[in-house]
Amino acid sequence: CSPARRRRLYLTARDGRSDSLGQKVRIYTKAALEEAIDQGLLDRNPARKVVRPATRAMCRRFLSLDEITRLLDVMEGRDRLVARICIVLGLRPGEVFAAKWDDFDEAAGRLRIDESAVDSEIKDTKTPGSRAWVWLPKSITEELSNWRATSSSTLIFPSRGARPISTRNFLRRQIWPAAARAGIMQAKP
């Protein structure tokens, strides 16, 4: 296997899949090649010069209650409602963006989580345990009811193209600018 092919295989394993899958592929490949060296099948590891792609460290910072209040104070309408639902209910943005109006039970004050939006497509939730009804505080139930009056889509929060909102785009276009206005972070260029 040529070095270029090994690199393509490694990158293919990482493209669009979890970091843990890419790490597992690397570990198993390394172990198999080391075993081949130990058994005398190879003189040296042919993948020794494969360079791992640079990755950005994950941000582990969480907002304080004061920062959450400031963030919500500078947000309005749909964006504020989405942020409140994620913060108060602890839902993943993809779960909120996949929610449909038939998942909202206004009388019981609850929201059914049974799908998730990934790359603007609706798929199964991340884990089977994520599929459940979530109780809604009265204030969020009322806001969702008011939001329903302005909506003509089957999705509660559709994009302009009537598809699920992209989580990455929502973060870049709504959350980061609002956080900069609230003085929580510096504006992104």
PyRosetta script that sets phi, psi and omega in degrees:
from pyrosetta import init, pose_from_sequence

init()
pose = pose_from_sequence("CSPARRRRLYLTARDGRSDSLGQKVRIYTKAALEEAIDQGLLDRNPARKVVRPATRAMCRRFLSLDEITRLLDVMEGRDRLVARICIVLGLRPGEVFAAKWDDFDEAAGRLRIDESAVDSEIKDTKTPGSRAWVWLPKSITEELSNWRATSSSTLIFPSRGARPISTRNFLRRQIWPAAARAGIMQAKP")
pose.set_psi(1, 124.7)
pose.set_omega(1, -177.9)
pose.set_phi(2, -70.6)
pose.set_psi(2, 156.7)
pose.set_omega(2, 177.6)
pose.set_phi(3, -57.8)
pose.set_psi(3, -37.7)
pose.set_omega(3, 179.6)
pose.set_phi(4, -64.7)
pose.set_psi(4, -41.8)
pose.set_omega(4, 179.1)
pose.set_phi(5, -66.1)
pose.set_psi(5, -41.1)
pose.set_omega(5, 178.4)
pose.set_phi(6, -59.6)
pose.set_psi(6, -43.2)
pose.set_omega(6, -179.7)
pose.set_phi(7, -64.7)
pose.set_psi(7, -42.0)
pose.set_omega(7, 177.7)
pose.set_phi(8, -61.1)
pose.set_psi(8, -42.9)
pose.set_omega(8, 178.6)
pose.set_phi(9, -61.1)
pose.set_psi(9, -43.0)
pose.set_omega(9, -179.5)
pose.set_phi(10, -64.1)
pose.set_psi(10, -46.7)
pose.set_omega(10, -178.7)
pose.set_phi(11, -67.3)
pose.set_psi(11, -35.7)
pose.set_omega(11, 177.8)
pose.set_phi(12, -62.8)
pose.set_psi(12, -40.6)
pose.set_omega(12, 179.3)
pose.set_phi(13, -64.0)
pose.set_psi(13, -29.3)
pose.set_omega(13, -177.8)
pose.set_phi(14, -88.6)
pose.set_psi(14, -28.1)
pose.set_omega(14, -175.9)
pose.set_phi(15, -62.8)
pose.set_psi(15, 119.1)
pose.set_omega(15, 174.2)
pose.set_phi(16, 70.2)
pose.set_psi(16, 7.0)
pose.set_omega(16, 179.5)
pose.set_phi(17, -119.9)
pose.set_psi(17, 172.5)
pose.set_omega(17, -176.4)
pose.set_phi(18, -68.3)
pose.set_psi(18, 154.8)
pose.set_omega(18, 176.6)
pose.set_phi(19, -61.8)
pose.set_psi(19, -34.0)
pose.set_omega(19, -178.5)
pose.set_phi(20, -65.7)
pose.set_psi(20, -34.6)
pose.set_omega(20, 177.2)
pose.set_phi(21, -65.5)
pose.set_psi(21, -44.9)
pose.set_omega(21, 177.5)
pose.set_phi(22, -60.0)
pose.set_psi(22, -40.6)
pose.set_omega(22, 178.8)
pose.set_phi(23, -65.0)
pose.set_psi(23, -42.2)
pose.set_omega(23, 179.4)
pose.set_phi(24, -63.7)
pose.set_psi(24, -43.2)
pose.set_omega(24, 178.5)
pose.set_phi(25, -59.2)
pose.set_psi(25, -44.7)
pose.set_omega(25, -180.0)
pose.set_phi(26, -62.8)
pose.set_psi(26, -45.8)
pose.set_omega(26, -178.2)
pose.set_phi(27, -63.9)
pose.set_psi(27, -46.7)
pose.set_omega(27, -179.0)
pose.set_phi(28, -66.7)
pose.set_psi(28, -39.3)
pose.set_omega(28, 177.8)
pose.set_phi(29, -63.5)
pose.set_psi(29, -45.0)
pose.set_omega(29, 178.8)
pose.set_phi(30, -60.7)
pose.set_psi(30, -44.3)
pose.set_omega(30, -179.9)
pose.set_phi(31, -63.3)
pose.set_psi(31, -41.9)
pose.set_omega(31, 179.4)
pose.set_phi(32, -64.3)
pose.set_psi(32, -41.4)
pose.set_omega(32, 179.8)
pose.set_phi(33, -69.1)
pose.set_psi(33, -38.2)
pose.set_omega(33, 177.2)
pose.set_phi(34, -65.0)
pose.set_psi(34, -38.1)
pose.set_omega(34, 176.9)
pose.set_phi(35, -64.8)
pose.set_psi(35, -40.1)
pose.set_omega(35, 177.9)
pose.set_phi(36, -62.7)
pose.set_psi(36, -37.6)
pose.set_omega(36, 176.7)
pose.set_phi(37, -66.6)
pose.set_psi(37, -46.0)
pose.set_omega(37, -180.0)
pose.set_phi(38, -60.0)
pose.set_psi(38, -34.7)
pose.set_omega(38, -179.3)
pose.set_phi(39, -87.3)
pose.set_psi(39, 1.8)
pose.set_omega(39, 177.7)
pose.set_phi(40, 79.3)
pose.set_psi(40, 12.4)
pose.set_omega(40, 178.9)
pose.set_phi(41, -78.3)
pose.set_psi(41, -26.4)
pose.set_omega(41, 178.5)
pose.set_phi(42, -130.9)
pose.set_psi(42, 148.7)
pose.set_omega(42, 176.4)
pose.set_phi(43, -80.7)
pose.set_psi(43, -37.3)
pose.set_omega(43, -178.7)
pose.set_phi(44, -150.6)
pose.set_psi(44, 168.0)
pose.set_omega(44, -177.4)
pose.set_phi(45, -76.0)
pose.set_psi(45, 114.7)
pose.set_omega(45, -179.2)
pose.set_phi(46, -70.0)
pose.set_psi(46, -12.3)
pose.set_omega(46, -178.9)
pose.set_phi(47, -101.3)
pose.set_psi(47, 11.6)
pose.set_omega(47, -174.4)
pose.set_phi(48, -63.6)
pose.set_psi(48, -23.0)
pose.set_omega(48, -177.9)
pose.set_phi(49, -101.1)
pose.set_psi(49, 5.9)
pose.set_omega(49, 177.8)
pose.set_phi(50, -70.4)
pose.set_psi(50, 127.3)
pose.set_omega(50, -177.7)
pose.set_phi(51, -98.3)
pose.set_psi(51, 129.9)
pose.set_omega(51, 177.0)
pose.set_phi(52, -72.9)
pose.set_psi(52, 138.6)
pose.set_omega(52, 178.1)
pose.set_phi(53, -65.1)
pose.set_psi(53, 145.8)
pose.set_omega(53, 178.7)
pose.set_phi(54, -68.0)
pose.set_psi(54, 137.8)
pose.set_omega(54, 177.4)
pose.set_phi(55, -124.9)
pose.set_psi(55, 153.9)
pose.set_omega(55, 179.3)
pose.set_phi(56, -90.6)
pose.set_psi(56, 138.3)
pose.set_omega(56, 178.5)
pose.set_phi(57, -65.0)
pose.set_psi(57, 141.1)
pose.set_omega(57, 179.0)
pose.set_phi(58, -73.9)
pose.set_psi(58, 138.2)
pose.set_omega(58, 178.0)
pose.set_phi(59, -76.7)
pose.set_psi(59, 124.8)
pose.set_omega(59, -179.6)
pose.set_phi(60, -106.9)
pose.set_psi(60, 14.9)
pose.set_omega(60, -177.8)
pose.set_phi(61, -81.6)
pose.set_psi(61, 139.9)
pose.set_omega(61, 177.5)
pose.set_phi(62, -118.5)
pose.set_psi(62, 151.6)
pose.set_omega(62, 179.9)
pose.set_phi(63, -80.9)
pose.set_psi(63, 143.1)
pose.set_omega(63, 173.9)
pose.set_phi(64, -78.7)
pose.set_psi(64, 169.1)
pose.set_omega(64, 177.8)
pose.set_phi(65, -61.2)
pose.set_psi(65, -38.1)
pose.set_omega(65, 177.5)
pose.set_phi(66, -63.4)
pose.set_psi(66, -42.3)
pose.set_omega(66, 179.7)
pose.set_phi(67, -66.5)
pose.set_psi(67, -38.1)
pose.set_omega(67, 177.6)
pose.set_phi(68, -62.6)
pose.set_psi(68, -43.9)
pose.set_omega(68, 178.8)
pose.set_phi(69, -61.2)
pose.set_psi(69, -46.0)
pose.set_omega(69, 179.5)
pose.set_phi(70, -63.1)
pose.set_psi(70, -40.2)
pose.set_omega(70, 179.1)
pose.set_phi(71, -62.2)
pose.set_psi(71, -49.9)
pose.set_omega(71, -179.0)
pose.set_phi(72, -65.1)
pose.set_psi(72, -30.9)
pose.set_omega(72, 179.3)
pose.set_phi(73, -65.1)
pose.set_psi(73, -29.3)
pose.set_omega(73, -178.8)
pose.set_phi(74, -93.9)
pose.set_psi(74, -3.6)
pose.set_omega(74, -179.6)
pose.set_phi(75, -99.9)
pose.set_psi(75, 155.4)
pose.set_omega(75, -179.5)
pose.set_phi(76, -137.8)
pose.set_psi(76, 162.2)
pose.set_omega(76, 170.4)
pose.set_phi(77, 53.6)
pose.set_psi(77, -135.6)
pose.set_omega(77, -176.9)
pose.set_phi(78, -55.0)
pose.set_psi(78, -45.9)
pose.set_omega(78, -175.8)
pose.set_phi(79, -62.5)
pose.set_psi(79, -41.2)
pose.set_omega(79, 178.7)
pose.set_phi(80, -66.0)
pose.set_psi(80, -41.4)
pose.set_omega(80, 179.4)
pose.set_phi(81, -63.8)
pose.set_psi(81, -44.1)
pose.set_omega(81, 177.4)
pose.set_phi(82, -59.9)
pose.set_psi(82, -47.4)
pose.set_omega(82, -179.6)
pose.set_phi(83, -61.6)
pose.set_psi(83, -43.3)
pose.set_omega(83, 179.1)
pose.set_phi(84, -61.6)
pose.set_psi(84, -43.5)
pose.set_omega(84, -179.5)
pose.set_phi(85, -61.9)
pose.set_psi(85, -45.9)
pose.set_omega(85, 179.9)
pose.set_phi(86, -63.0)
pose.set_psi(86, -44.7)
pose.set_omega(86, -176.3)
pose.set_phi(87, -71.2)
pose.set_psi(87, -49.9)
pose.set_omega(87, -174.4)
pose.set_phi(88, -72.4)
pose.set_psi(88, -41.8)
pose.set_omega(88, -175.5)
pose.set_phi(89, -92.6)
pose.set_psi(89, -14.0)
pose.set_omega(89, -179.6)
pose.set_phi(90, 72.3)
pose.set_psi(90, 27.2)
pose.set_omega(90, 179.5)
pose.set_phi(91, -84.9)
pose.set_psi(91, 152.6)
pose.set_omega(91, 173.1)
pose.set_phi(92, -74.7)
pose.set_psi(92, 144.6)
pose.set_omega(92, 178.6)
pose.set_phi(93, -54.8)
pose.set_psi(93, -39.4)
pose.set_omega(93, 179.4)
pose.set_phi(94, -60.3)
pose.set_psi(94, -33.3)
pose.set_omega(94, 177.5)
pose.set_phi(95, -69.5)
pose.set_psi(95, -39.1)
pose.set_omega(95, 178.9)
pose.set_phi(96, -68.1)
pose.set_psi(96, -42.7)
pose.set_omega(96, -176.3)
pose.set_phi(97, -72.1)
pose.set_psi(97, -16.9)
pose.set_omega(97, 177.7)
pose.set_phi(98, -93.1)
pose.set_psi(98, -9.7)
pose.set_omega(98, -176.7)
pose.set_phi(99, -65.0)
pose.set_psi(99, 137.1)
pose.set_omega(99, 178.7)
pose.set_phi(100, -112.1)
pose.set_psi(100, 162.8)
pose.set_omega(100, -179.1)
pose.set_phi(101, -62.0)
pose.set_psi(101, -30.3)
pose.set_omega(101, 178.0)
pose.set_phi(102, -74.6)
pose.set_psi(102, -6.1)
pose.set_omega(102, 173.4)
pose.set_phi(103, -87.4)
pose.set_psi(103, -10.7)
pose.set_omega(103, -177.0)
pose.set_phi(104, -97.9)
pose.set_psi(104, 116.5)
pose.set_omega(104, 178.3)
pose.set_phi(105, -105.6)
pose.set_psi(105, 92.8)
pose.set_omega(105, -175.4)
pose.set_phi(106, -63.4)
pose.set_psi(106, -42.0)
pose.set_omega(106, -177.1)
pose.set_phi(107, -62.0)
pose.set_psi(107, -40.5)
pose.set_omega(107, -179.2)
pose.set_phi(108, -88.9)
pose.set_psi(108, -10.3)
pose.set_omega(108, -179.0)
pose.set_phi(109, 65.2)
pose.set_psi(109, 52.1)
pose.set_omega(109, -178.9)
pose.set_phi(110, -145.8)
pose.set_psi(110, 161.9)
pose.set_omega(110, -178.9)
pose.set_phi(111, -131.5)
pose.set_psi(111, 128.5)
pose.set_omega(111, 179.3)
pose.set_phi(112, -86.4)
pose.set_psi(112, 128.2)
pose.set_omega(112, 175.2)
pose.set_phi(113, -107.4)
pose.set_psi(113, 110.8)
pose.set_omega(113, 180.0)
pose.set_phi(114, -138.0)
pose.set_psi(114, -2.4)
pose.set_omega(114, 178.6)
pose.set_phi(115, -145.8)
pose.set_psi(115, 168.5)
pose.set_omega(115, 178.6)
pose.set_phi(116, -141.0)
pose.set_psi(116, 147.3)
pose.set_omega(116, 177.8)
pose.set_phi(117, -94.9)
pose.set_psi(117, 124.3)
pose.set_omega(117, 178.0)
pose.set_phi(118, -129.8)
pose.set_psi(118, 120.7)
pose.set_omega(118, -178.2)
pose.set_phi(119, 52.5)
pose.set_psi(119, 45.0)
pose.set_omega(119, 178.0)
pose.set_phi(120, 62.6)
pose.set_psi(120, 18.6)
pose.set_omega(120, 174.9)
pose.set_phi(121, -119.3)
pose.set_psi(121, 147.3)
pose.set_omega(121, 179.2)
pose.set_phi(122, -92.3)
pose.set_psi(122, 127.4)
pose.set_omega(122, -178.6)
pose.set_phi(123, -134.8)
pose.set_psi(123, -179.8)
pose.set_omega(123, 175.2)
pose.set_phi(124, -65.4)
pose.set_psi(124, 158.0)
pose.set_omega(124, 177.8)
pose.set_phi(125, -64.9)
pose.set_psi(125, 163.1)
pose.set_omega(125, -176.5)
pose.set_phi(126, -59.3)
pose.set_psi(126, -41.0)
pose.set_omega(126, 178.5)
pose.set_phi(127, -132.7)
pose.set_psi(127, 150.3)
pose.set_omega(127, 177.8)
pose.set_phi(128, -58.7)
pose.set_psi(128, -31.4)
pose.set_omega(128, 179.3)
pose.set_phi(129, -68.1)
pose.set_psi(129, -13.8)
pose.set_omega(129, 179.1)
pose.set_phi(130, -76.6)
pose.set_psi(130, -17.0)
pose.set_omega(130, -177.7)
pose.set_phi(131, -81.0)
pose.set_psi(131, 109.8)
pose.set_omega(131, -177.3)
pose.set_phi(132, -170.0)
pose.set_psi(132, 170.5)
pose.set_omega(132, 170.9)
pose.set_phi(133, -87.1)
pose.set_psi(133, 139.5)
pose.set_omega(133, 178.8)
pose.set_phi(134, -116.0)
pose.set_psi(134, 128.7)
pose.set_omega(134, 178.3)
pose.set_phi(135, -69.8)
pose.set_psi(135, 139.1)
pose.set_omega(135, 179.8)
pose.set_phi(136, -110.3)
pose.set_psi(136, 132.5)
pose.set_omega(136, 172.1)
pose.set_phi(137, -61.9)
pose.set_psi(137, 154.6)
pose.set_omega(137, -176.9)
pose.set_phi(138, -56.3)
pose.set_psi(138, -39.9)
pose.set_omega(138, -178.3)
pose.set_phi(139, -63.7)
pose.set_psi(139, -38.6)
pose.set_omega(139, 179.0)
pose.set_phi(140, -73.3)
pose.set_psi(140, -38.0)
pose.set_omega(140, 176.1)
pose.set_phi(141, -58.5)
pose.set_psi(141, -44.5)
pose.set_omega(141, 179.4)
pose.set_phi(142, -65.3)
pose.set_psi(142, -42.6)
pose.set_omega(142, 178.7)
pose.set_phi(143, -63.1)
pose.set_psi(143, -41.3)
pose.set_omega(143, 178.1)
pose.set_phi(144, -64.7)
pose.set_psi(144, -38.9)
pose.set_omega(144, 177.5)
pose.set_phi(145, -62.3)
pose.set_psi(145, -43.4)
pose.set_omega(145, 176.8)
pose.set_phi(146, -64.9)
pose.set_psi(146, -38.2)
pose.set_omega(146, 179.8)
pose.set_phi(147, -66.7)
pose.set_psi(147, -36.0)
pose.set_omega(147, 179.9)
pose.set_phi(148, -59.3)
pose.set_psi(148, -35.7)
pose.set_omega(148, -179.1)
pose.set_phi(149, -63.4)
pose.set_psi(149, -22.9)
pose.set_omega(149, -179.3)
pose.set_phi(150, -98.0)
pose.set_psi(150, -2.9)
pose.set_omega(150, -172.1)
pose.set_phi(151, -103.6)
pose.set_psi(151, 143.6)
pose.set_omega(151, 174.3)
pose.set_phi(152, -123.8)
pose.set_psi(152, 10.3)
pose.set_omega(152, -177.1)
pose.set_phi(153, -100.1)
pose.set_psi(153, 161.3)
pose.set_omega(153, 172.6)
pose.set_phi(154, -76.8)
pose.set_psi(154, -27.9)
pose.set_omega(154, 175.6)
pose.set_phi(155, -79.5)
pose.set_psi(155, 144.9)
pose.set_omega(155, 177.7)
pose.set_phi(156, -68.6)
pose.set_psi(156, -42.2)
pose.set_omega(156, -179.1)
pose.set_phi(157, -126.3)
pose.set_psi(157, 79.0)
pose.set_omega(157, 179.6)
pose.set_phi(158, -80.6)
pose.set_psi(158, 158.0)
pose.set_omega(158, 171.0)
pose.set_phi(159, -78.9)
pose.set_psi(159, 178.4)
pose.set_omega(159, 178.4)
pose.set_phi(160, -59.5)
pose.set_psi(160, -29.9)
pose.set_omega(160, -179.7)
pose.set_phi(161, -89.0)
pose.set_psi(161, 15.1)
pose.set_omega(161, 179.2)
pose.set_phi(162, 63.9)
pose.set_psi(162, 23.1)
pose.set_omega(162, 175.6)
pose.set_phi(163, -108.8)
pose.set_psi(163, 170.3)
pose.set_omega(163, 176.0)
pose.set_phi(164, -62.5)
pose.set_psi(164, 144.4)
pose.set_omega(164, 177.9)
pose.set_phi(165, -66.7)
pose.set_psi(165, 140.9)
pose.set_omega(165, 175.0)
pose.set_phi(166, -76.2)
pose.set_psi(166, 126.2)
pose.set_omega(166, 179.8)
pose.set_phi(167, -58.7)
pose.set_psi(167, -43.9)
pose.set_omega(167, 179.9)
pose.set_phi(168, -62.2)
pose.set_psi(168, -44.5)
pose.set_omega(168, 179.5)
pose.set_phi(169, -64.5)
pose.set_psi(169, -40.7)
pose.set_omega(169, 179.4)
pose.set_phi(170, -62.4)
pose.set_psi(170, -42.2)
pose.set_omega(170, 178.4)
pose.set_phi(171, -61.2)
pose.set_psi(171, -49.0)
pose.set_omega(171, -177.0)
pose.set_phi(172, -70.4)
pose.set_psi(172, -39.9)
pose.set_omega(172, -172.3)
pose.set_phi(173, -90.5)
pose.set_psi(173, -26.5)
pose.set_omega(173, -176.9)
pose.set_phi(174, -116.9)
pose.set_psi(174, -51.4)
pose.set_omega(174, -173.8)
pose.set_phi(175, -70.2)
pose.set_psi(175, -51.8)
pose.set_omega(175, -177.8)
pose.set_phi(176, -60.3)
pose.set_psi(176, -47.6)
pose.set_omega(176, 177.5)
pose.set_phi(177, -61.2)
pose.set_psi(177, -38.9)
pose.set_omega(177, 178.2)
pose.set_phi(178, -65.1)
pose.set_psi(178, -40.4)
pose.set_omega(178, 178.6)
pose.set_phi(179, -64.9)
pose.set_psi(179, -35.2)
pose.set_omega(179, 177.0)
pose.set_phi(180, -68.1)
pose.set_psi(180, -42.7)
pose.set_omega(180, 177.8)
pose.set_phi(181, -63.2)
pose.set_psi(181, -32.6)
pose.set_omega(181, -179.3)
pose.set_phi(182, -82.0)
pose.set_psi(182, -5.1)
pose.set_omega(182, 179.3)
pose.set_phi(183, 78.1)
pose.set_psi(183, 19.2)
pose.set_omega(183, -179.5)
pose.set_phi(184, -85.9)
pose.set_psi(184, -33.0)
pose.set_omega(184, 179.6)
pose.set_phi(185, -145.8)
pose.set_psi(185, 165.2)
pose.set_omega(185, 176.8)
pose.set_phi(186, -79.5)
pose.set_psi(186, 150.1)
pose.set_omega(186, 179.7)
pose.set_phi(187, -64.0)
pose.set_psi(187, 138.4)
pose.set_omega(187, 176.9)
pose.set_phi(188, -81.5)
pose.set_psi(188, 138.8)
pose.set_omega(188, 179.2)
pose.set_phi(189, -69.1)
pose.dump_pdb("model.pdb")
